[in-house]
Amino acid sequence: MRRTHIYQQGYGSPEVDHTTPQVRKAEVSEDGLAVRLRITGLVEGHVHDLDITPVRSAAGENPLHVKAYYTLNEIPK
């Protein structure tokens, strides 16, 4: 599930737009250290709360950090 927050000047925001985005494609870099995700349902101007708890390395290891927050200012054309 994706939870988004309103991007605003003051600190904090209520959670808005509880939706489940769809990962359309995951591209692993040649060195295996990065993944580029193609996701539908992202919204400009929101802070996206991403949870990658189910993700595992090729060796079956958990990620060091499972939470990420990203402010989507603009979606490139």
Secondary structure, DSSP 8 states (H G I E B T S, - for coil): -EEEEE--SSS---EEEEE--EEEEEEE-TTSS-EEEEEE---TTEEEEEE-TT---TTS---S--EEEEE------
